[in-house]
Amino acid sequence: MLDIAEVLKARESEFVSLRELVTRIRLHQPHVSETQIADFLYIEESNGDLPEWVKQGIAGTIEPTYTDNHYDGDPSLISLLKAIREEGYMPEVAPKIELARSTVSEPPMDFDDDIPF
């Protein structure tokens, strides 16, 4: 028989990213857009109805920063939801790619030519 206490305890320690939460909701409600999901989560968070394990899973390791622009620095759950609402989709975060700078080098000297020094 399933022990509900074990399931809840395991769920509390499970890490759920915001993208994963939105994906899970979309699987159960395919007719709902990401903006509508963000609106729902934003309202639930502002009413205090969002379960603590969800908040800790999504943004528990993210320290909120209080900057003028919430796109700078580490975002909190509220600023992540605001970004989805404003953009209309889940923003992608891509790591910065370091490009190797090619230096223009001179061609190697050819000492086998017939030109005297």
Phi and psi restraints in degrees (value plus and minus 20) as a CYANA .aco file:
   2 LEU   PHI     -97.4   -57.4
   2 LEU   PSI     106.8   146.8
   3 ASP   PHI    -113.2   -73.2
   3 ASP   PSI      89.8   129.8
   4 ILE   PHI     -84.3   -44.3
   4 ILE   PSI     -51.5   -11.5
   5 ALA   PHI     -84.4   -44.4
   5 ALA   PSI     -59.7   -19.7
   6 GLU   PHI     -86.8   -46.8
   6 GLU   PSI     -59.5   -19.5
   7 VAL   PHI     -83.5   -43.5
   7 VAL   PSI     -65.0   -25.0
   8 LEU   PHI     -86.9   -46.9
   8 LEU   PSI     -58.6   -18.6
   9 LYS   PHI     -85.7   -45.7
   9 LYS   PSI     -61.3   -21.3
  10 ALA   PHI     -85.8   -45.8
  10 ALA   PSI     -56.8   -16.8
  11 ARG   PHI     -88.9   -48.9
  11 ARG   PSI     -52.4   -12.4
  12 GLU   PHI     -85.2   -45.2
  12 GLU   PSI     -52.8   -12.8
  13 SER   PHI    -110.9   -70.9
  13 SER   PSI     -23.3    16.7
  14 GLU   PHI     -99.0   -59.0
  14 GLU   PSI     112.4   152.4
  15 PHE   PHI    -106.4   -66.4
  15 PHE   PSI     105.9   145.9
  16 VAL   PHI    -143.6  -103.6
  16 VAL   PSI      97.2   137.2
  17 SER   PHI    -100.4   -60.4
  17 SER   PSI     143.0   183.0
  18 LEU   PHI     -82.4   -42.4
  18 LEU   PSI     -59.6   -19.6
  19 ARG   PHI     -82.3   -42.3
  19 ARG   PSI     -62.2   -22.2
  20 GLU   PHI     -86.4   -46.4
  20 GLU   PSI     -59.3   -19.3
  21 LEU   PHI     -83.6   -43.6
  21 LEU   PSI     -65.5   -25.5
  22 VAL   PHI     -83.5   -43.5
  22 VAL   PSI     -60.0   -20.0
  23 THR   PHI     -83.8   -43.8
  23 THR   PSI     -62.1   -22.1
  24 ARG   PHI     -84.0   -44.0
  24 ARG   PSI     -60.1   -20.1
  25 ILE   PHI     -86.2   -46.2
  25 ILE   PSI     -61.8   -21.8
  26 ARG   PHI     -83.3   -43.3
  26 ARG   PSI     -52.7   -12.7
  27 LEU   PHI     -86.0   -46.0
  27 LEU   PSI     -55.9   -15.9
  28 HIS   PHI    -105.4   -65.4
  28 HIS   PSI     -46.7    -6.7
  29 GLN   PHI    -150.5  -110.5
  29 GLN   PSI      55.3    95.3
  30 PRO   PHI     -86.1   -46.1
  30 PRO   PSI     -38.1     1.9
  31 HIS   PHI    -103.2   -63.2
  31 HIS   PSI     -24.5    15.5
  32 VAL   PHI    -116.2   -76.2
  32 VAL   PSI     117.2   157.2
  33 SER   PHI    -104.8   -64.8
  33 SER   PSI     146.5   186.5
  34 GLU   PHI     -85.0   -45.0
  34 GLU   PSI     -54.3   -14.3
  35 THR   PHI     -84.1   -44.1
  35 THR   PSI     -61.6   -21.6
  36 GLN   PHI     -86.8   -46.8
  36 GLN   PSI     -57.4   -17.4
  37 ILE   PHI     -85.1   -45.1
  37 ILE   PSI     -63.4   -23.4
  38 ALA   PHI     -83.0   -43.0
  38 ALA   PSI     -59.4   -19.4
  39 ASP   PHI     -80.9   -40.9
  39 ASP   PSI     -65.7   -25.7
  40 PHE   PHI     -81.3   -41.3
  40 PHE   PSI     -67.5   -27.5
  41 LEU   PHI     -85.2   -45.2
  41 LEU   PSI     -56.3   -16.3
  42 TYR   PHI     -84.0   -44.0
  42 TYR   PSI     -64.0   -24.0
  43 ILE   PHI     -86.1   -46.1
  43 ILE   PSI     -62.5   -22.5
  44 GLU   PHI     -82.3   -42.3
  44 GLU   PSI     -59.6   -19.6
  45 GLU   PHI     -88.4   -48.4
  45 GLU   PSI     -62.4   -22.4
  46 SER   PHI     -90.2   -50.2
  46 SER   PSI     -47.9    -7.9
  47 ASN   PHI    -102.0   -62.0
  47 ASN   PSI     -30.6     9.4
  48 GLY   PHI      60.0   100.0
  48 GLY   PSI      -4.1    35.9
  49 ASP   PHI    -112.0   -72.0
  49 ASP   PSI     -27.4    12.6
  50 LEU   PHI     -94.5   -54.5
  50 LEU   PSI     105.2   145.2
  51 PRO   PHI     -78.1   -38.1
  51 PRO   PSI     127.9   167.9
  52 GLU   PHI     -82.1   -42.1
  52 GLU   PSI     -55.9   -15.9
  53 TRP   PHI     -87.8   -47.8
  53 TRP   PSI     -47.5    -7.5
  54 VAL   PHI     -91.6   -51.6
  54 VAL   PSI     -65.8   -25.8
  55 LYS   PHI     -83.1   -43.1
  55 LYS   PSI     -62.4   -22.4
  56 GLN   PHI     -88.5   -48.5
  56 GLN   PSI     -56.6   -16.6
  57 GLY   PHI     -87.5   -47.5
  57 GLY   PSI     -60.7   -20.7
  58 ILE   PHI     -96.3   -56.3
  58 ILE   PSI     -71.6   -31.6
  59 ALA   PHI    -147.3  -107.3
  59 ALA   PSI       1.2    41.2
  60 GLY   PHI     -86.3   -46.3
  60 GLY   PSI     -51.5   -11.5
  61 THR   PHI    -115.7   -75.7
  61 THR   PSI     -20.9    19.1
  62 ILE   PHI    -119.0   -79.0
  62 ILE   PSI     101.7   141.7
  63 GLU   PHI    -105.6   -65.6
  63 GLU   PSI     106.9   146.9
  64 PRO   PHI     -91.2   -51.2
  64 PRO   PSI     121.9   161.9
  65 THR   PHI    -135.8   -95.8
  65 THR   PSI     124.9   164.9
  66 TYR   PHI    -126.9   -86.9
  66 TYR   PSI      62.4   102.4
  67 THR   PHI    -132.5   -92.5
  67 THR   PSI     147.4   187.4
  68 ASP   PHI     -86.7   -46.7
  68 ASP   PSI     -56.9   -16.9
  69 ASN   PHI    -130.2   -90.2
  69 ASN   PSI      94.9   134.9
  70 HIS   PHI     -92.0   -52.0
  70 HIS   PSI     -27.7    12.3
  71 TYR   PHI    -101.5   -61.5
  71 TYR   PSI     -35.4     4.6
  72 ASP   PHI    -111.4   -71.4
  72 ASP   PSI     123.5   163.5
  73 GLY   PHI      61.4   101.4
  73 GLY   PSI    -188.3  -148.3
  74 ASP   PHI    -105.1   -65.1
  74 ASP   PSI     105.3   145.3
  75 PRO   PHI    -103.3   -63.3
  75 PRO   PSI     131.1   171.1
  76 SER   PHI    -113.2   -73.2
  76 SER   PSI     155.5   195.5
  77 LEU   PHI     -80.2   -40.2
  77 LEU   PSI     -63.5   -23.5
  78 ILE   PHI     -82.2   -42.2
  78 ILE   PSI     -64.5   -24.5
  79 SER   PHI     -89.9   -49.9
  79 SER   PSI     -50.2   -10.2
  80 LEU   PHI     -84.9   -44.9
  80 LEU   PSI     -63.3   -23.3
  81 LEU   PHI     -86.4   -46.4
  81 LEU   PSI     -58.1   -18.1
  82 LYS   PHI     -83.5   -43.5
  82 LYS   PSI     -58.6   -18.6
  83 ALA   PHI     -84.0   -44.0
  83 ALA   PSI     -61.2   -21.2
  84 ILE   PHI     -85.9   -45.9
  84 ILE   PSI     -60.1   -20.1
  85 ARG   PHI     -85.4   -45.4
  85 ARG   PSI     -61.1   -21.1
  86 GLU   PHI     -92.9   -52.9
  86 GLU   PSI     -62.5   -22.5
  87 GLU   PHI     -99.5   -59.5
  87 GLU   PSI     -48.5    -8.5
  88 GLY   PHI      67.5   107.5
  88 GLY   PSI     -19.9    20.1
  89 TYR   PHI    -174.7  -134.7
  89 TYR   PSI     149.0   189.0
  90 MET   PHI     -98.3   -58.3
  90 MET   PSI      93.2   133.2
  91 PRO   PHI     -84.1   -44.1
  91 PRO   PSI     123.3   163.3
  92 GLU   PHI    -112.2   -72.2
  92 GLU   PSI     119.2   159.2
  93 VAL   PHI    -132.5   -92.5
  93 VAL   PSI      95.1   135.1
  94 ALA   PHI    -131.8   -91.8
  94 ALA   PSI     118.1   158.1
  95 PRO   PHI     -86.6   -46.6
  95 PRO   PSI     128.7   168.7
  96 LYS   PHI     -89.9   -49.9
  96 LYS   PSI     114.0   154.0
  97 ILE   PHI    -119.3   -79.3
  97 ILE   PSI     101.9   141.9
  98 GLU   PHI    -102.9   -62.9
  98 GLU   PSI      98.9   138.9
  99 LEU   PHI    -113.1   -73.1
  99 LEU   PSI     114.4   154.4
 100 ALA   PHI     -93.2   -53.2
 100 ALA   PSI     104.6   144.6
 101 ARG   PHI    -101.9   -61.9
 101 ARG   PSI     105.4   145.4
 102 SER   PHI    -109.4   -69.4
 102 SER   PSI     108.8   148.8
 103 THR   PHI    -115.3   -75.3
 103 THR   PSI     121.7   161.7
 104 VAL   PHI     -99.4   -59.4
 104 VAL   PSI      95.1   135.1
 105 SER   PHI    -127.2   -87.2
 105 SER   PSI     135.6   175.6
 106 GLU   PHI     -95.0   -55.0
 106 GLU   PSI     129.9   169.9
 107 PRO   PHI     -84.4   -44.4
 107 PRO   PSI     131.1   171.1
 108 PRO   PHI     -82.7   -42.7
 108 PRO   PSI     126.9   166.9
 109 MET   PHI     -93.2   -53.2
 109 MET   PSI     115.0   155.0
 110 ASP   PHI    -122.7   -82.7
 110 ASP   PSI      89.2   129.2
 111 PHE   PHI    -109.1   -69.1
 111 PHE   PSI     -20.1    19.9
 112 ASP   PHI    -114.0   -74.0
 112 ASP   PSI     -14.0    26.0
 113 ASP   PHI    -100.0   -60.0
 113 ASP   PSI     150.1   190.1
 114 ASP   PHI    -113.5   -73.5
 114 ASP   PSI     -12.1    27.9
 115 ILE   PHI    -105.7   -65.7
 115 ILE   PSI     103.1   143.1
 116 PRO   PHI     -97.5   -57.5
 116 PRO   PSI     136.9   176.9
